[in-house]
Amino acid sequence: MDSLTLILILPLLGALIIFLSPKNFGILSTLHVIISAITSAVLLANVCKVLGGETLYSYDSFLFLDSLGCVFLVLIAVTGFLVNLYSTTYMKWEFEEGHINLCDLKKYYALSHVFVFTMSLSIICNNVAFMWAAIEATTLASVFLVAIHKDQKSTESGYKYIVLCSIGLAFALYATVLLYSATFSNIGNGEHAMLWTSIMDHAKDLNGDAAKLIFIFALIGFGTKAGLAPTHTWLPDVHAQGPAPISALLSGVLLKCAMLALFRYYAVTAEAVGFEFVQSVMLVSGTITLFVAGIFLIRQHDVKRMFAYHSVVHMGVIAFALGIGGEFGLFAAIFHCLAHSFTKALAFCSTGNIARIYGHKDMSKMGGMIKIAPITTILFGASVCSLVGVPAFAIFVSEFLVFKGAIASGQFIAVGLFAIALAIIFIADFSHFNMASFGEPKDVVVHAKEMSLMENLPLIALCVLIIVFGVWHVDSFYTLVENGVKILMRG
């Protein structure tokens, strides 16, 4: 069995094992962590193979893994494992408080691995139609995780999620069909016309008007799934109502899978009609998304909704970086996917701790967290600092490169707009952080003590990663990103 096949089989096998396991909290949680660790190890082993200089293929090129895909497998492996590790703690609290039962727990753990399977397939699938189907399947796998509590709000948010994303992905399906048709008319081979590798090889021969229409449909479709404005409206509700670990996976990993699809359409269209068109479209999309989300961010008091709007903001940053283009812009866009993944996983996991302390998510009724749970407050503050681009945190690196690329290419109006949007976000975030963390508690404190070291360990690991990637030049990852830029630029 080849290694790419193993990537897909392991999470499905893990889901089946959990589904057939006895209803015992300890057994289910232990299996969940072990399966997640094994899956992550196999994912990283495949990444190491690509780092050695090869592109992996399987099943007559139906599956493939290049440097660009490796960046996103790293997110599933690292973010996914740490979030799944934290989920055992979070679900223990939910079980003890009677919010879920053992049947719900078994379903949650099993579906988490099905979710990992669908995301992994979307990344390593070379077939453009099956990649679209895999991204659609991520919705089906995760909607039941969002609505695990079965109350009215979570059920409504799950319904909104599946309806809006499915409608959006219908546009991505139009892009898929049009791309296949346009490629087939040039090469006359139906099988090769479905493969990304063949499509890129013949992208220069695509009809220019068709390529532009394909990209617009792809932007609407995958942009909906990624949370780009104005089709982002499902995201705040879903991230606010789902369990904290699922919000972390949705924001930290799933949105990036949709972005990877958009990256590939960006590369095809740029090869067909040049970079000017795709950069202009993405610059407009990124700017709109930054300002729409930034304005809504100001008035959020629910800590999870605040971070949900941050997901929209940072998808706007990635789109904006693609709009800046060039080596700096493309490097920033790819690097930002990792920086945001680690940061947002930390942010949403910290909301799980915060909700346990106060029994709710309303920051206007919190206060005094630094006295009650200083480690949680520091972790919460680290996520906020990274999200607003404070130096020494990972997101600062990509946002600095966006500024550098924009100035180097003479896009000074874009620089100004980007700076204004980030300033709005900076002010909003630190006012919210101050409200929750300092002063005296404004309401009842349900759990007036810090979480244990083991409970905080996954969050501490994420915080360390944010700082490591913000301060050090991690050679192996930078190699993947640089090779990913070459794939997008075909250079």
Phi, psi and omega per residue, in radians:
M1 nan 2.253 -3.113
D2 -1.383 2.869 -2.988
S3 -1.210 -0.546 3.115
L4 -1.197 -0.652 3.080
T5 -1.117 -0.674 -3.138
L6 -1.082 -0.597 3.093
I7 -0.983 -0.656 -3.072
L8 -1.513 -0.605 -3.066
I9 -1.284 -0.711 -3.035
L10 -1.014 -0.886 3.141
P11 -1.136 -0.601 3.090
L12 -1.172 -0.751 3.095
L13 -1.102 -0.710 3.099
G14 -1.077 -0.741 3.110
A15 -1.071 -0.710 3.130
L16 -1.151 -0.741 3.126
I17 -1.055 -0.790 3.139
I18 -1.126 -0.720 -3.123
F19 -1.083 -0.582 -3.105
L20 -1.590 -0.059 -3.083
S21 -1.366 2.759 3.111
P22 -1.171 2.729 -3.113
K23 -1.402 1.360 3.122
N24 -2.325 2.181 -3.031
F25 -1.024 -0.795 -3.099
G26 -1.106 -0.774 -3.141
I27 -1.123 -0.826 -3.099
L28 -1.093 -0.763 -3.111
S29 -1.186 -0.700 3.115
T30 -1.127 -0.788 3.099
L31 -1.060 -0.710 -3.134
H32 -1.024 -0.795 -3.124
V33 -1.216 -0.757 -3.124
I34 -1.089 -0.814 3.140
I35 -1.109 -0.719 3.120
S36 -1.104 -0.709 -3.139
A37 -1.149 -0.752 3.134
I38 -1.120 -0.785 3.121
T39 -1.041 -0.780 -3.139
S40 -1.118 -0.685 3.125
A41 -1.093 -0.725 3.122
V42 -1.178 -0.696 3.085
L43 -1.041 -0.813 -3.122
L44 -1.205 -0.533 3.070
A45 -1.112 -0.679 3.075
N46 -1.185 -0.650 3.084
V47 -1.076 -0.728 3.135
C48 -1.090 -0.625 3.105
K49 -1.103 -0.741 3.138
V50 -1.207 -0.610 3.068
L51 -1.061 -0.476 3.096
G52 -1.276 -0.059 3.026
G53 1.908 0.149 -3.120
E54 -2.018 2.659 2.958
T55 -1.766 2.246 -3.053
L56 -1.544 2.434 3.083
Y57 -2.290 2.667 3.097
S58 -2.678 2.665 3.121
Y59 0.904 0.993 3.092
D60 0.957 0.800 3.098
S61 1.225 0.238 3.063
F62 -1.155 -0.677 3.043
L63 -1.911 2.507 3.050
F64 -2.668 2.753 3.114
L65 -2.448 2.008 3.081
D66 -1.958 -3.093 -3.088
S67 -1.086 -0.652 3.137
L68 -1.112 -0.793 3.097
G69 -1.114 -0.580 -3.136
C70 -1.050 -0.658 3.124
V71 -0.956 -0.717 -3.062
F72 -1.427 -0.487 3.003
L73 -1.150 -0.600 3.077
V74 -1.034 -0.683 3.136
L75 -1.118 -0.776 3.122
I76 -1.111 -0.748 -3.078
A77 -1.162 -0.880 -3.009
V78 -1.488 -1.010 3.121
T79 -1.052 -0.790 -3.112
G80 -1.022 -0.800 -3.125
F81 -1.128 -0.822 -3.091
L82 -1.140 -0.652 3.099
V83 -1.201 -0.725 3.105
N84 -1.124 -0.605 3.067
L85 -1.127 -0.773 3.108
Y86 -1.149 -0.556 -3.085
S87 -1.079 -0.483 3.099
T88 -1.144 -0.660 3.074
T89 -1.201 -0.821 -3.105
Y90 -1.080 -0.748 -3.125
M91 -1.231 -0.481 3.043
K92 -1.101 -0.769 3.095
W93 -1.096 -0.776 -3.141
E94 -1.085 -0.691 -3.135
F95 -1.206 -0.757 -3.134
E96 -1.122 -0.577 -3.127
E97 -1.522 0.008 3.072
G98 1.384 0.267 -3.136
H99 -1.376 -0.437 3.084
I100 -2.386 2.808 3.034
N101 -1.997 -3.110 -3.078
L102 -1.168 -0.528 3.056
C103 -1.124 -0.757 3.095
D104 -1.101 -0.715 -3.123
L105 -1.098 -0.779 3.129
K106 -1.073 -0.758 3.125
K107 -1.121 -0.711 3.136
Y108 -1.069 -0.875 -3.100
Y109 -1.140 -0.759 -3.124
A110 -1.117 -0.788 -3.120
L111 -1.205 -0.476 3.075
S112 -1.039 -0.679 -3.131
H113 -1.361 -0.553 3.000
V114 -1.109 -0.682 3.086
F115 -1.044 -0.779 3.096
V116 -1.079 -0.699 3.098
F117 -1.034 -0.833 -3.089
T118 -1.146 -0.685 3.119
M119 -1.176 -0.723 3.131
S120 -1.100 -0.742 3.132
L121 -1.085 -0.699 -3.135
S122 -1.109 -0.476 -3.106
I123 -1.461 -0.708 -3.027
I124 -1.708 0.047 -3.111
C125 -1.444 2.122 3.122
N126 -1.475 -0.320 -3.139
N127 -1.448 2.117 -3.003
V128 -1.120 -0.608 -3.140
A129 -1.261 -0.741 3.133
F130 -1.230 -0.523 3.039
M131 -1.090 -0.762 3.087
W132 -1.067 -0.770 -3.135
A133 -1.096 -0.651 3.133
A134 -1.147 -0.696 3.126
I135 -1.182 -0.658 3.039
E136 -1.108 -0.677 -3.135
A137 -1.160 -0.492 3.085
T138 -1.065 -0.577 3.096
T139 -1.141 -0.817 -3.108
L140 -1.139 -0.633 -3.126
A141 -1.261 -0.609 -3.013
S142 -1.627 -0.322 -3.070
V143 -1.123 -0.603 3.129
F144 -1.302 -0.437 3.053
L145 -1.261 -0.667 3.102
V146 -1.100 -0.704 -3.054
A147 -1.702 0.484 -3.047
I148 -1.081 -0.502 -3.106
H149 -1.392 -0.301 3.046
K150 1.104 0.309 3.042
D151 -1.500 3.070 -3.016
Q152 -1.103 -0.784 -3.070
K153 -1.173 -0.765 -3.136
S154 -1.199 -0.624 3.108
T155 -1.165 -0.747 3.107
E156 -1.104 -0.726 3.140
S157 -1.167 -0.650 3.081
G158 -1.118 -0.711 3.104
Y159 -1.124 -0.769 3.114
K160 -1.079 -0.708 3.136
Y161 -1.043 -0.891 -3.042
I162 -1.246 -0.608 -3.128
V163 -1.236 -0.912 -3.068
L164 -1.169 -0.715 -3.140
C165 -1.198 -0.637 3.118
S166 -1.181 -0.694 3.076
I167 -1.111 -0.786 3.123
G168 -1.063 -0.780 -3.102
L169 -1.219 -0.250 3.006
A170 -1.089 -0.644 3.075
F171 -1.159 -0.654 3.079
A172 -1.128 -0.563 3.074
L173 -1.157 -0.703 3.059
Y174 -1.029 -0.744 3.120
A175 -1.077 -0.697 -3.134
T176 -1.110 -0.820 -3.131
V177 -1.113 -0.783 -3.134
L178 -1.136 -0.677 3.131
L179 -1.131 -0.758 3.093
Y180 -1.071 -0.808 -3.110
S181 -1.087 -0.783 -3.111
A182 -1.149 -0.680 3.138
T183 -1.256 -0.722 -3.127
F184 -1.087 -0.645 3.141
S185 -1.133 -0.361 3.138
N186 -1.621 -0.721 -3.016
I187 -1.833 -0.305 3.047
G188 1.194 0.288 3.131
N189 -2.181 1.912 -3.040
G190 -1.080 -0.659 -3.118
E191 -1.205 -0.804 -3.137
H192 -1.218 -0.482 -3.136
A193 -1.206 -0.174 3.119
M194 -1.703 -0.118 -3.016
L195 -1.747 2.321 -3.134
W196 -0.987 -0.739 -3.092
T197 -1.074 -0.715 3.106
S198 -1.261 -0.675 3.134
I199 -1.059 -0.769 3.120
M200 -1.126 -0.651 -3.140
D201 -1.129 -0.486 -3.093
H202 -1.991 0.265 -3.066
A203 -1.095 -0.568 -3.120
K204 -1.111 -0.386 -3.096
D205 -1.561 -0.066 -3.133
L206 -1.178 2.570 3.028
N207 -1.103 2.271 -3.046
G208 -1.059 -0.800 -3.135
D209 -1.139 -0.678 3.106
A210 -1.122 -0.723 -3.136
A211 -1.092 -0.703 3.125
K212 -1.135 -0.753 3.125
L213 -1.124 -0.721 3.105
I214 -1.020 -0.777 -3.099
F215 -1.167 -0.684 3.116
I216 -1.096 -0.785 3.096
F217 -1.085 -0.727 3.132
A218 -1.123 -0.697 3.130
L219 -1.111 -0.774 3.120
I220 -1.113 -0.811 -3.058
G221 -1.206 -1.044 -3.119
F222 -1.291 -0.443 3.047
G223 -1.140 -0.595 3.054
T224 -1.090 -0.818 -3.133
K225 -1.165 -0.601 -3.134
A226 -1.377 -0.306 3.119
G227 1.636 0.434 3.078
L228 -1.369 2.443 3.083
A229 -1.189 2.593 0.075
P230 -1.640 0.186 -3.101
T231 -1.738 0.585 -3.089
H232 -1.672 0.021 -2.846
T233 -1.151 -0.352 3.085
W234 -1.246 -0.492 -2.885
L235 -1.190 -0.819 -3.118
P236 -1.053 -0.690 -3.130
D237 -1.174 -0.774 -3.091
V238 -1.159 -0.800 -3.123
H239 -1.205 -0.504 -3.129
A240 -1.348 -0.563 -3.025
Q241 -1.670 -0.425 -3.129
G242 -1.275 2.829 3.032
P243 -1.006 2.617 -3.076
A244 -0.954 -0.760 3.132
P245 -1.119 -0.599 3.116
I246 -1.245 -0.677 3.043
S247 -1.028 -0.681 3.116
A248 -1.119 -0.727 3.120
L249 -1.226 -0.707 3.126
L250 -1.069 -0.859 -3.092
S251 -1.336 -0.716 -3.036
G252 -1.348 -0.494 -3.048
V253 -2.200 -0.891 -3.005
L254 -1.045 -0.798 -3.118
L255 -1.026 -0.565 -3.122
K256 -1.267 -0.508 3.076
C257 -1.108 -0.719 3.075
A258 -1.157 -0.646 3.104
M259 -1.136 -0.645 3.098
L260 -1.058 -0.742 3.084
A261 -1.044 -0.733 3.135
L262 -1.164 -0.650 3.053
F263 -0.977 -0.771 -3.073
R264 -1.210 -0.685 3.059
Y265 -1.166 -0.634 3.079
Y266 -1.021 -0.809 -3.117
A267 -1.137 -0.731 3.136
V268 -1.110 -0.831 -3.098
T269 -1.164 -0.700 3.102
A270 -1.090 -0.660 3.106
E271 -1.167 -0.585 -3.084
A272 -1.388 -0.747 -3.007
V273 -2.142 -0.002 -3.085
G274 1.656 2.883 -3.037
F275 -1.370 -0.350 -3.039
E276 -1.028 -0.759 -3.109
F277 -1.142 -0.916 -3.066
V278 -1.160 -0.611 3.114
Q279 -1.157 -0.726 3.136
S280 -1.102 -0.777 -3.131
V281 -1.117 -0.798 -3.101
M282 -1.227 -0.548 3.098
L283 -1.138 -0.749 3.099
V284 -1.134 -0.814 -3.132
S285 -1.076 -0.773 -3.139
G286 -1.129 -0.726 -3.132
T287 -1.133 -0.797 3.115
I288 -1.048 -0.798 -3.111
T289 -1.093 -0.759 -3.138
L290 -1.038 -0.798 -3.062
F291 -1.341 -0.677 3.116
V292 -1.080 -0.872 -3.128
A293 -1.176 -0.682 3.141
G294 -1.066 -0.720 3.138
I295 -1.151 -0.758 3.114
F296 -1.184 -0.513 -3.115
L297 -1.119 -0.564 -3.066
I298 -1.032 -0.668 -2.986
R299 -1.757 0.232 -3.136
Q300 -1.504 2.244 3.045
H301 -1.922 -0.363 3.035
D302 -1.288 2.123 -3.016
V303 -1.105 -0.601 3.136
K304 -1.305 -0.640 3.075
R305 -1.168 -0.607 3.077
M306 -1.045 -0.843 -3.141
F307 -1.208 -0.504 3.079
A308 -1.114 -0.766 3.096
Y309 -1.167 -0.474 3.033
H310 -1.140 -0.577 3.066
S311 -1.054 -0.759 3.108
V312 -1.102 -0.793 3.131
V313 -0.941 -0.840 -3.005
H314 -1.392 -0.400 2.920
M315 -1.170 -0.573 3.033
G316 -1.146 -0.646 3.088
V317 -1.093 -0.761 3.128
I318 -1.103 -0.781 3.112
A319 -1.079 -0.722 3.130
F320 -1.092 -0.733 3.128
A321 -1.100 -0.687 3.062
L322 -1.113 -0.579 3.102
G323 -1.215 -0.623 3.065
I324 -1.153 -0.721 3.058
G325 1.181 -2.896 -3.071
G326 1.238 3.115 -3.102
E327 -1.127 -0.693 -3.138
F328 -1.139 -0.834 -3.099
G329 -1.117 -0.767 -3.116
L330 -1.221 -0.683 3.069
F331 -1.066 -0.763 3.141
A332 -1.081 -0.731 -3.120
A333 -1.075 -0.787 -3.117
I334 -1.238 -0.799 -3.129
F335 -1.084 -0.633 -3.108
H336 -1.106 -0.520 3.107
C337 -1.043 -0.770 3.119
L338 -1.242 -0.810 -3.099
A339 -1.034 -0.769 -3.138
H340 -1.221 -0.615 -3.138
S341 -1.056 -0.904 3.136
F342 -1.115 -0.755 -3.090
T343 -1.133 -0.791 -3.071
K344 -1.292 -0.515 3.030
A345 -1.104 -0.763 3.081
L346 -1.084 -0.757 -3.097
A347 -1.068 -0.878 -3.086
F348 -1.247 -0.615 3.073
C349 -1.143 -0.625 3.094
S350 -1.138 -0.515 3.073
T351 -1.169 -0.474 3.051
G352 -1.122 -0.759 3.064
N353 -1.096 -0.765 -3.091
I354 -1.102 -0.747 3.131
A355 -1.128 -0.583 3.084
R356 -1.191 -0.666 -3.123
I357 -1.170 -0.837 -3.002
Y358 -1.748 -0.309 -3.112
G359 1.391 0.124 3.106
H360 -2.764 -3.140 -3.063
K361 -2.090 0.187 -3.077
D362 -1.505 1.890 -3.086
M363 -1.150 -0.444 3.132
S364 -1.204 -0.269 3.136
K365 -1.904 0.219 -3.135
M366 -1.688 -2.192 -3.114
G367 1.711 2.590 3.057
G368 1.250 0.296 -3.094
M369 -1.129 -0.546 -3.122
I370 -1.091 -0.483 3.097
K371 -1.460 -0.594 -3.078
I372 -1.390 -0.844 -3.048
A373 -2.451 1.399 -3.037
P374 -1.099 -0.645 -3.136
I375 -1.169 -0.790 3.089
T376 -1.037 -0.712 3.133
T377 -1.103 -0.744 3.118
I378 -1.104 -0.749 3.131
L379 -1.144 -0.737 3.065
F380 -1.058 -0.782 3.127
G381 -1.148 -0.646 3.109
A382 -1.105 -0.696 3.117
S383 -1.146 -0.707 3.107
V384 -1.135 -0.772 3.130
C385 -1.039 -0.755 3.123
S386 -1.153 -0.733 -3.096
L387 -1.094 -0.544 -3.139
V388 -1.636 0.041 3.025
G389 1.445 0.578 3.074
V390 -1.193 2.388 3.119
P391 -0.972 2.614 -3.103
A392 1.446 -0.010 3.021
F393 -1.969 2.689 -2.914
A394 -1.018 -0.710 -3.061
I395 -1.148 -0.469 3.087
F396 -1.006 -0.673 -3.088
V397 -1.039 -0.883 -3.091
S398 -1.230 -0.667 3.136
E399 -1.201 -0.624 3.054
F400 -1.082 -0.712 3.134
L401 -1.174 -0.559 3.057
V402 -1.095 -0.837 3.092
F403 -1.036 -0.784 -3.100
K404 -1.090 -0.778 -3.141
G405 -1.153 -0.697 -3.137
A406 -1.166 -0.748 3.134
I407 -1.172 -0.742 -3.132
A408 -1.093 -0.535 -3.132
S409 -1.673 0.088 3.066
G410 1.328 0.382 -3.121
Q411 -1.644 1.236 -2.977
F412 -1.306 -0.554 3.071
I413 -1.134 -0.731 3.109
A414 -1.074 -0.710 3.107
V415 -1.037 -0.792 -3.135
G416 -1.085 -0.796 3.136
L417 -1.113 -0.709 3.136
F418 -1.109 -0.748 -3.137
A419 -1.128 -0.727 3.131
I420 -1.098 -0.794 -3.138
A421 -1.066 -0.763 -3.137
L422 -1.179 -0.571 3.105
A423 -1.151 -0.725 3.097
I424 -1.043 -0.786 -3.109
I425 -1.150 -0.723 3.140
F426 -1.027 -0.863 -3.110
I427 -1.106 -0.788 -3.112
A428 -1.087 -0.766 -3.051
D429 -1.176 -0.795 -3.076
F430 -1.279 -0.455 3.037
S431 -1.188 -0.681 3.107
H432 -1.202 -0.737 -3.141
F433 -1.078 -0.756 3.118
N434 -1.086 -0.699 -3.131
M435 -1.057 -0.728 -3.058
A436 -1.449 -0.530 -2.909
S437 -1.696 -0.480 -2.998
F438 -2.052 3.096 -3.092
G439 1.358 -2.666 3.138
E440 -1.948 2.628 3.093
P441 -1.011 2.367 -3.089
K442 -1.697 -0.047 -3.125
D443 -2.628 -3.055 -3.126
V444 -1.145 2.394 3.040
V445 -1.744 2.050 -3.040
V446 -1.360 -0.726 -3.064
H447 -2.273 1.583 -2.956
A448 -1.543 0.930 3.038
K449 -2.771 2.841 -3.122
E450 -1.268 2.658 3.026
M451 -1.217 2.792 3.133
S452 -1.252 2.880 3.140
L453 -1.051 -0.728 -3.140
M454 -1.143 -0.636 3.113
E455 -1.193 -0.581 -3.131
N456 -1.559 -0.142 -3.017
L457 -0.978 -0.807 3.115
P458 -1.072 -0.613 3.123
L459 -1.203 -0.707 3.108
I460 -1.093 -0.717 3.119
A461 -1.079 -0.746 3.100
L462 -1.108 -0.703 3.122
C463 -1.098 -0.743 3.105
V464 -1.070 -0.749 3.131
L465 -1.081 -0.704 3.125
I466 -1.057 -0.733 -3.131
I467 -1.280 -0.727 3.124
V468 -0.995 -0.849 -3.117
F469 -1.307 -0.264 3.070
G470 -1.503 -0.354 -3.037
V471 -1.972 -0.730 -3.025
W472 -1.786 2.647 3.033
H473 -1.516 1.713 -3.107
V474 -1.422 1.730 -2.923
D475 -0.955 -0.832 -3.066
S476 -1.100 -0.735 3.141
F477 -1.242 -0.686 3.108
Y478 -1.082 -0.602 3.076
T479 -1.093 -0.757 3.100
L480 -1.066 -0.781 -3.114
V481 -1.142 -0.772 3.129
E482 -1.078 -0.706 3.077
N483 -1.200 -0.572 3.047
G484 -1.120 -0.688 3.070
V485 -1.078 -0.721 3.110
K486 -1.090 -0.644 3.094
I487 -1.120 -0.762 -3.136
L488 -1.181 -0.589 -3.106
M489 -1.646 -0.136 -3.105
R490 1.000 0.692 -3.109
G491 -2.203 nan nan
